[in-house]
Amino acid sequence: MAETGGGFLEQLKSCIVWSWTSLWTLWFFVMLFLVYILRVPLKINDNLTTVSMFLNTLTPKFYVALTGTSSLISGLILIFEWWYFRKYGTSFIEQVSVSHLRPLLGGVDNSPNNSNTSNGDSDSNRQSVSECKVWRNPLNLFRGAEYNRYTWVTGREPLTYYDMNLSAQDHQTFFTCDTDHLRPADAIMQKAWRERNPQARISAAHEALELNECATAYILLAEEEATTIVEAEKLFKQALKAGEGCYRRSQQLQHHGAQYEAQHRRDTNVLVYIKRRLAMCARKLGRTREAVKMMRDLMKEFPLLSMFNIHENLLEALLELQAYADVQAVLAKYDDISLPKSATICYTAALLKARAVSDKFSPEAASRRGLSTAEMNAVEAIHRAVEFNPHVPKYLLEMKSLILPPEHILKRGDSEAIAYAFFHLQHWKRVEGALNLLHCTWEGTFHEVSVYPKKELPFFILFTAGLCSFTAMLALLTHQFPELMGVFAKAFLSTLFAPLNFVMEKVESILPSSLWHQLTRI
């Protein structure tokens, strides 16, 4: 998920280091190229005469080969960066900089997944979470019991590498801590969450369970190995038993030091995740009232863990029960300007307003007599929802085909619209006339539509492409117009080194000649 301001600054710091390193490398090649190719003696002092004589013996072919090699190396880096980006959805150089340079610069991981679990910083955490763009889908499906069905039928993967990579990061954030290496089962699971191969993850989970009753191992098996919701629920119940024991033990020790506090935070995340998924299992198996009770109890027990967005699960379950008064009560609490919005909140509010007038709404009658107050409120609520996410109406009106929702959604993007419509289309169809009212009003809002997932090219791919093109151009121009390039380079170097020559002349005039002679021999 998105990082807080501290994490962003650390990433920015790492990127700046890499950028300056790359720029200075480029500068070195350019200066070496210009000095070599044009044989310009930089006469700062007489000791450079030998160097200038050596450079003057080099032929233009050497300089063309030098710049051509630089261009080739840049091109190879560009190809590798592009391949890595297409496969894993991120820049290799940026990933290395964040992983290895950040610790050297004193960076720490201040992601909201860690900070939001702290009860004392709820206000600042809420502000940081509201700035997130990519969120975990609150209603995400089970990989083994639901997503894999698509793979069995079509032979294709339902999730992108980018989506699964984000999920792997979430799992490592929520289900691991610094003290895992002290417990063999947790140490195995720490490696399992980083494993890309699903079968390797499942094997690691079984290995961890042979050592201990590990809650996170049961979670992984419930998510990825169970082929039905019933099997997943059974595994989550076993995870709940193990997770509650770990939570009670760490709760007693949380104030004994930073490590114990981190372990308790991890155990809290694990327990909340298990209870939420158990509630989702009950909802999928038709035990909706039981699911509603479990969600309400969970929200009361952990009221500050808002980053899980459990209220969106609760809204969907209450709509299934047609408990519209309870839905309105939940919206009154979470549809607040200080809280981050979502398609679920905005469109559910619009659905409730539409429900009051949609059964008797007629566009022809409304055009003759005008809109009533209730109709105006419903239309404004729909416009407000469409302004937040303009992609949703086409899926609700079945003008676009639905696909399986991803595990992560882009707020106000197409992926959020897919996730919302996938679970809420049935609730709109249940309210008579609601889709008709939506169809009559949504097109009058505004449209500047984005598509998800649309990933911007990382800076380092663009930079490497520019570096490759620039060095290739220098090699070509040097080969074709060596004399003309010499004129330009001499003018550039004379301008560039004018301040340095001025300083050196001043130094020579101030320092005794004998002292300067001794310094130049060092």
Disulfide bonds with the S-S distance in Angstrom:
none
